[in-house]
Amino acid sequence: MHWMIAARFGDEQFLDQIKQGFLCGAVAKIDYEKSLRLYQKYGHEVNSDQRDRARDIHWSGLDRVERS
């Protein structure tokens, strides 16, 4: 259950563990599907044009500092 919570908050490592559990029969298909949907929903929620622009500005600023 804690793996599903971690997947819900975008932790790809735990999503992979859930997938492996499903492939070996330790995790039910419905639980794997629910975890995958929660992970995808998180990804859509955190993506935005404004956030991407802010990230790009941040990283370009660091590049200028490192070159100085």
GROMACS elastic network, one bead per residue, 0.5 to 0.9 nm:
[ bonds ]
;  ai    aj funct       b0    kb
    1     4     6  0.53165   500
    1     5     6  0.67234   500
    1     6     6  0.89594   500
    1    31     6  0.88295   500
    2     5     6  0.50375   500
    2     6     6  0.62833   500
    2     7     6  0.86355   500
    3     6     6  0.50665   500
    3     7     6  0.61278   500
    3     8     6  0.85187   500
    3    11     6  0.88347   500
    3    14     6  0.55680   500
    3    15     6  0.71058   500
    3    17     6  0.78249   500
    3    18     6  0.68320   500
    3    35     6  0.81619   500
    4     8     6  0.60799   500
    4     9     6  0.87812   500
    4    14     6  0.76899   500
    4    15     6  0.74754   500
    4    18     6  0.77439   500
    4    31     6  0.79100   500
    4    32     6  0.82906   500
    4    34     6  0.78847   500
    4    35     6  0.51789   500
    4    36     6  0.85954   500
    4    38     6  0.79695   500
    4    39     6  0.86064   500
    5     9     6  0.66160   500
    5    11     6  0.89688   500
    5    35     6  0.79716   500
    5    38     6  0.85624   500
    6     9     6  0.52312   500
    6    10     6  0.66267   500
    6    11     6  0.54800   500
    6    12     6  0.83965   500
    6    13     6  0.88556   500
    6    14     6  0.63221   500
    6    15     6  0.77601   500
    6    35     6  0.89065   500
    6    39     6  0.85671   500
    7    10     6  0.50901   500
    7    12     6  0.64911   500
    7    13     6  0.81354   500
    7    14     6  0.58907   500
    7    15     6  0.52495   500
    7    16     6  0.89767   500
    7    18     6  0.87194   500
    7    35     6  0.59874   500
    7    36     6  0.73896   500
    7    38     6  0.66510   500
    7    39     6  0.51031   500
    7    40     6  0.88903   500
    7    42     6  0.85314   500
    8    11     6  0.73841   500
    8    15     6  0.88188   500
    8    35     6  0.66391   500
    8    36     6  0.82164   500
    8    37     6  0.82337   500
    8    40     6  0.81515   500
    8    41     6  0.77514   500
    8    42     6  0.62741   500
    9    38     6  0.78881   500
    9    39     6  0.67115   500
    9    42     6  0.61691   500
    9    43     6  0.86689   500
   10    13     6  0.89446   500
   10    14     6  0.87704   500
   10    15     6  0.83039   500
   10    38     6  0.82492   500
   10    39     6  0.53663   500
   10    40     6  0.79559   500
   10    41     6  0.88405   500
   10    42     6  0.59074   500
   10    43     6  0.66881   500
   11    14     6  0.56758   500
   11    15     6  0.65336   500
   11    16     6  0.89457   500
   11    39     6  0.76772   500
   12    16     6  0.61838   500
   12    17     6  0.86809   500
   12    39     6  0.79217   500
   13    16     6  0.51568   500
   13    17     6  0.64074   500
   13    18     6  0.88227   500
   14    18     6  0.62233   500
   14    19     6  0.85558   500
   15    18     6  0.50766   500
   15    19     6  0.62295   500
   15    20     6  0.86928   500
   15    32     6  0.83762   500
   15    35     6  0.69785   500
   15    36     6  0.70712   500
   15    39     6  0.75643   500
   16    20     6  0.61865   500
   16    21     6  0.85446   500
   17    20     6  0.50316   500
   17    21     6  0.61013   500
   17    22     6  0.85527   500
   18    22     6  0.61585   500
   18    23     6  0.86417   500
   18    26     6  0.88420   500
   18    27     6  0.68569   500
   18    31     6  0.84218   500
   18    32     6  0.62474   500
   18    35     6  0.77835   500
   18    36     6  0.89701   500
   19    22     6  0.50063   500
   19    23     6  0.61704   500
   19    24     6  0.87150   500
   19    27     6  0.79817   500
   19    32     6  0.64473   500
   19    36     6  0.88086   500
   20    23     6  0.50199   500
   20    24     6  0.62708   500
   20    25     6  0.85270   500
   20    26     6  0.84540   500
   20    27     6  0.83777   500
   21    24     6  0.53199   500
   21    25     6  0.60913   500
   21    27     6  0.50329   500
   21    28     6  0.83992   500
   21    32     6  0.85406   500
   22    25     6  0.50390   500
   22    26     6  0.57081   500
   22    28     6  0.61160   500
   22    29     6  0.64407   500
   22    31     6  0.84901   500
   22    32     6  0.64844   500
   23    26     6  0.76952   500
   23    27     6  0.78500   500
   24    27     6  0.77987   500
   25    28     6  0.69997   500
   25    29     6  0.87218   500
   27    30     6  0.84112   500
   27    31     6  0.65980   500
   27    32     6  0.67361   500
   28    31     6  0.52921   500
   28    32     6  0.64039   500
   28    33     6  0.87143   500
   29    32     6  0.51194   500
   29    33     6  0.60951   500
   29    34     6  0.85377   500
   30    33     6  0.50739   500
   30    34     6  0.60634   500
   30    35     6  0.85798   500
   31    34     6  0.50760   500
   31    35     6  0.61360   500
   31    36     6  0.85545   500
   32    35     6  0.51425   500
   32    36     6  0.61287   500
   32    37     6  0.86362   500
   33    36     6  0.50841   500
   33    37     6  0.61691   500
   33    38     6  0.86300   500
   34    37     6  0.51484   500
   34    38     6  0.61856   500
   34    39     6  0.85906   500
   35    38     6  0.51122   500
   35    39     6  0.60908   500
   35    40     6  0.85700   500
   36    39     6  0.50884   500
   36    40     6  0.61369   500
   36    41     6  0.85193   500
   37    40     6  0.51046   500
   37    41     6  0.60236   500
   37    42     6  0.85925   500
   38    41     6  0.50222   500
   38    42     6  0.62045   500
   38    43     6  0.86805   500
   39    42     6  0.51862   500
   39    43     6  0.63764   500
   39    44     6  0.88826   500
   40    43     6  0.50199   500
   40    44     6  0.63671   500
   40    45     6  0.86853   500
   41    44     6  0.51808   500
   41    45     6  0.62063   500
   41    46     6  0.87993   500
   42    45     6  0.50335   500
   42    46     6  0.62562   500
   42    47     6  0.86679   500
   43    46     6  0.54735   500
   43    47     6  0.63160   500
   44    47     6  0.54058   500
   44    48     6  0.81393   500
   45    48     6  0.77576   500
   46    51     6  0.81071   500
   47    50     6  0.86386   500
   47    51     6  0.68728   500
   47    52     6  0.73365   500
   48    51     6  0.52464   500
   48    52     6  0.61922   500
   48    53     6  0.86721   500
   49    52     6  0.50654   500
   49    53     6  0.61675   500
   49    54     6  0.86225   500
   50    53     6  0.51926   500
   50    54     6  0.62377   500
   50    55     6  0.86688   500
   51    54     6  0.50832   500
   51    55     6  0.61593   500
   51    56     6  0.86223   500
   52    55     6  0.51117   500
   52    56     6  0.61978   500
   52    57     6  0.86584   500
   53    56     6  0.50658   500
   53    57     6  0.61460   500
   53    58     6  0.85381   500
   54    57     6  0.51254   500
   54    58     6  0.61006   500
   54    59     6  0.86794   500
   55    58     6  0.50674   500
   55    59     6  0.62161   500
   55    60     6  0.85559   500
   56    59     6  0.52518   500
   56    60     6  0.60289   500
   56    61     6  0.84832   500
   57    60     6  0.51850   500
   57    61     6  0.61013   500
   57    62     6  0.87109   500
   58    61     6  0.52241   500
   58    62     6  0.64601   500
   58    63     6  0.89141   500
   59    62     6  0.50623   500
   59    63     6  0.63431   500
   59    64     6  0.88729   500
   60    63     6  0.50753   500
   60    64     6  0.65294   500
   60    65     6  0.88788   500
   61    64     6  0.52575   500
   61    65     6  0.64437   500
   61    66     6  0.88273   500
   62    65     6  0.50421   500
   62    66     6  0.61687   500
   62    67     6  0.86397   500
   63    66     6  0.52005   500
   63    67     6  0.62592   500
   63    68     6  0.88373   500
   64    67     6  0.52587   500
   64    68     6  0.64565   500
   65    68     6  0.53551   500
